[in-house]
Amino acid sequence: MKEFKLAQPMTLDQATSLLSKEKAGCAIMAGGTDILDLLKSKIIAPELVLDLKTVPGLAGLKEDKRHVTIRAMTTVSDLAESPVIGENFPGLKQAALSLASPQLRNVGTVGGNLCQRPRCWYYRDTDTICWKKGGSHCYAARGKNKYHAIFGSGICHIVYPSDLAPALISLDAEVTISGPAGKKDIVKLEDFYSSPQTDVRRENILEPHQVVSEIWIPLSKNNANSTYCKFKERGTWDFAVVSAAVSGVVSNRAFSDIRIVCGGVAPIPWRLKKTEDLIRGKKVDAAVIRQGTRAALADAKPLEENAYKMDLLEAVLDAAISSLV
Ligand SMILES: Cc1cc2nc3c(=O)[nH]c(=O)nc-3n(C[C@H](O)[C@H](O)[C@H](O)COP(=O)(O)OP(=O)(O)OC[C@H]3O[C@@H](n4cnc5c(N)ncnc54)[C@H](O)[C@@H]3O)c2cc1C
């Protein structure tokens, strides 16, 4: 690993001012479960690592009448164990518990989970200079692409690996982005992610001087329910090959409101709006689910080795949607 300096700021303002000064030469570290791998394998080589753990007040959850707020440094374990999350957002709890191992959940944070880098083996290989690292090729396009995207990839075929992102987007969550001098922007988490076509080097809209400080989930006024269904290749810790987060309001087996977001299939968490439109308002049965999932799959462009993800997506969607009606 290349030597770096470590900064341990005592306020969010100090952190964002440092980021602003150092720009691309600085990397943010939260729990460190992803970034340390990137440093050790020299995928990134910053001059300065900014440790967010020393900033007080960046962890924990709070609730008011309209929202649950999750601070970015909340660990995934604390999220999963929070009664307010379990009662109001069962899909988010399932997503948190599906993620990595208990040890990693005890250390990994929600902010880190939402900003983690892709697991593509070409990107993670020190000697391969792909698009994401300043090269001019996506080696997955014609190479080993079993785990790559079937939707929305264009020039780069990564899948976004986060389990929490699809669950939070299905709940219509927003994210607070903090910059220097107390500046804050709040954006829908759905709009936080950006496709490779926008900027192949990054996966979200964060500028080098910004950090994710909070995530907000609206509390449902009409008893919405949610679920998260994840297909992994192994029985132990593993990333999603395909996952589906579904949230909605159901009465008499029909959704009056439904949001479906998939993981493991596209460079960003992938919302299935056509499927939502086909399912909303209908009494859900196998035929309605099939019609909805087939509409989603019509947009898929599988690569040589990953057409199997289409069957998996159908199965995962069926399981997730059926479990809510
Ligand atoms: C063996 C293993 C298995 C895993 N399995 C899964 C899995 O099944 N599902 C899954 O979703 N993830 C998985 N992960 C990925 C990762 O460990 C978790 O997502 C974890 O929650 C990341 O959080 P962290 O705090 O450790 O992030 P860090 O490693 O500290 O940071 C990750 C990235 O986010 C950036 N970052 C961190 N916090 C912020 C912030 N507040 N604002 C802006 N940028 C920030 C960092 O600069 C870095 O690029 C796994 C990792 C490992 C090593």
The ligand as an SDF file (V2000), in Angstrom:
LIG
                    3D

 53 58  0  0  0  0  0  0  0  0999 V2000
  -16.0370   -9.7970    2.5800 C   0  0  0  0  0  0  0  0  0  0  0  0
  -16.9690   -8.6400    2.2840 C   0  0  0  0  0  0  0  0  0  0  0  0
  -18.3210   -8.9060    2.0380 C   0  0  0  0  0  0  0  0  0  0  0  0
  -19.2020   -7.8470    1.7590 C   0  0  0  0  0  0  0  0  0  0  0  0
  -20.5180   -8.1530    1.5140 N   0  0  0  0  0  0  0  0  0  0  0  0
  -21.3800   -7.1540    1.2110 C   0  0  0  0  0  0  0  0  0  0  0  0
  -22.7530   -7.4500    0.9110 C   0  0  0  0  0  0  0  0  0  0  0  0
  -23.2070   -8.6000    0.9240 O   0  0  0  0  0  0  0  0  0  0  0  0
  -23.5530   -6.4090    0.5960 N   0  0  0  0  0  0  0  0  0  0  0  0
  -23.1190   -5.1180    0.5790 C   0  0  0  0  0  0  0  0  0  0  0  0
  -23.9230   -4.2100    0.3030 O   0  0  0  0  0  0  0  0  0  0  0  0
  -21.8260   -4.8120    0.8620 N   0  0  0  0  0  0  0  0  0  0  0  0
  -20.9550   -5.7850    1.1840 C   0  0  0  0  0  0  0  0  0  0  0  0
  -19.6320   -5.4880    1.4460 N   0  0  0  0  0  0  0  0  0  0  0  0
  -19.1280   -4.1180    1.2300 C   0  0  0  0  0  0  0  0  0  0  0  0
  -18.8700   -3.2150    2.4840 C   0  0  0  0  0  0  0  0  0  0  0  0
  -18.1060   -3.8300    3.4340 O   0  0  0  0  0  0  0  0  0  0  0  0
  -20.1350   -2.7630    3.1320 C   0  0  0  0  0  0  0  0  0  0  0  0
  -20.9690   -2.2480    2.1420 O   0  0  0  0  0  0  0  0  0  0  0  0
  -19.9350   -1.7080    4.2190 C   0  0  0  0  0  0  0  0  0  0  0  0
  -21.2040   -1.2910    4.6810 O   0  0  0  0  0  0  0  0  0  0  0  0
  -19.1320   -0.4920    3.7660 C   0  0  0  0  0  0  0  0  0  0  0  0
  -19.1070    0.4410    4.8250 O   0  0  0  0  0  0  0  0  0  0  0  0
  -17.7470    1.0470    5.4340 P   0  0  0  0  0  0  0  0  0  0  0  0
  -18.1770    2.0310    6.4510 O   0  0  0  0  0  0  0  0  0  0  0  0
  -16.8220   -0.0150    5.8740 O   0  0  0  0  0  0  0  0  0  0  0  0
  -17.1770    1.7750    4.1440 O   0  0  0  0  0  0  0  0  0  0  0  0
  -15.6810    2.2710    3.8490 P   0  0  0  0  0  0  0  0  0  0  0  0
  -14.8670    1.1200    3.4190 O   0  0  0  0  0  0  0  0  0  0  0  0
  -15.1590    3.1030    4.9430 O   0  0  0  0  0  0  0  0  0  0  0  0
  -15.9910    3.2180    2.6100 O   0  0  0  0  0  0  0  0  0  0  0  0
  -16.5250    2.6780    1.4010 C   0  0  0  0  0  0  0  0  0  0  0  0
  -16.5210    3.7780    0.3290 C   0  0  0  0  0  0  0  0  0  0  0  0
  -17.4710    4.7770    0.6490 O   0  0  0  0  0  0  0  0  0  0  0  0
  -16.8400    6.0650    0.8160 C   0  0  0  0  0  0  0  0  0  0  0  0
  -17.5430    6.6510    1.9790 N   0  0  0  0  0  0  0  0  0  0  0  0
  -17.7100    6.0710    3.1870 C   0  0  0  0  0  0  0  0  0  0  0  0
  -18.4970    6.8470    3.9580 N   0  0  0  0  0  0  0  0  0  0  0  0
  -18.8150    7.9340    3.2220 C   0  0  0  0  0  0  0  0  0  0  0  0
  -19.5930    9.0900    3.4690 C   0  0  0  0  0  0  0  0  0  0  0  0
  -20.2430    9.2720    4.6220 N   0  0  0  0  0  0  0  0  0  0  0  0
  -19.6990   10.0200    2.5040 N   0  0  0  0  0  0  0  0  0  0  0  0
  -19.0700    9.8410    1.3130 C   0  0  0  0  0  0  0  0  0  0  0  0
  -18.3160    8.7550    1.0170 N   0  0  0  0  0  0  0  0  0  0  0  0
  -18.1950    7.8180    1.9590 C   0  0  0  0  0  0  0  0  0  0  0  0
  -15.3720    5.7730    1.0240 C   0  0  0  0  0  0  0  0  0  0  0  0
  -14.5700    6.8290    0.5520 O   0  0  0  0  0  0  0  0  0  0  0  0
  -15.1910    4.5020    0.2090 C   0  0  0  0  0  0  0  0  0  0  0  0
  -14.9910    4.7960   -1.1450 O   0  0  0  0  0  0  0  0  0  0  0  0
  -18.7140   -6.5130    1.7490 C   0  0  0  0  0  0  0  0  0  0  0  0
  -17.3640   -6.2570    1.9980 C   0  0  0  0  0  0  0  0  0  0  0  0
  -16.5040   -7.3020    2.2520 C   0  0  0  0  0  0  0  0  0  0  0  0
  -15.0510   -6.9960    2.5190 C   0  0  0  0  0  0  0  0  0  0  0  0
  1  2  1  0
  2  3  1  0
  2 52  2  0
  3  4  2  0
  4  5  1  0
  4 50  1  0
  5  6  2  0
  6  7  1  0
  6 13  1  0
  7  8  2  0
  7  9  1  0
  9 10  1  0
 10 11  2  0
 10 12  1  0
 12 13  2  0
 13 14  1  0
 14 15  1  0
 14 50  1  0
 15 16  1  0
 16 17  1  0
 16 18  1  0
 18 19  1  0
 18 20  1  0
 20 21  1  0
 20 22  1  0
 22 23  1  0
 23 24  1  0
 24 25  2  0
 24 26  1  0
 24 27  1  0
 27 28  1  0
 28 29  2  0
 28 30  1  0
 28 31  1  0
 31 32  1  0
 32 33  1  0
 33 34  1  0
 33 48  1  0
 34 35  1  0
 35 36  1  0
 35 46  1  0
 36 37  1  0
 36 45  1  0
 37 38  2  0
 38 39  1  0
 39 40  1  0
 39 45  2  0
 40 41  1  0
 40 42  2  0
 42 43  1  0
 43 44  2  0
 44 45  1  0
 46 47  1  0
 46 48  1  0
 48 49  1  0
 50 51  2  0
 51 52  1  0
 52 53  1  0
M  END
$$$$
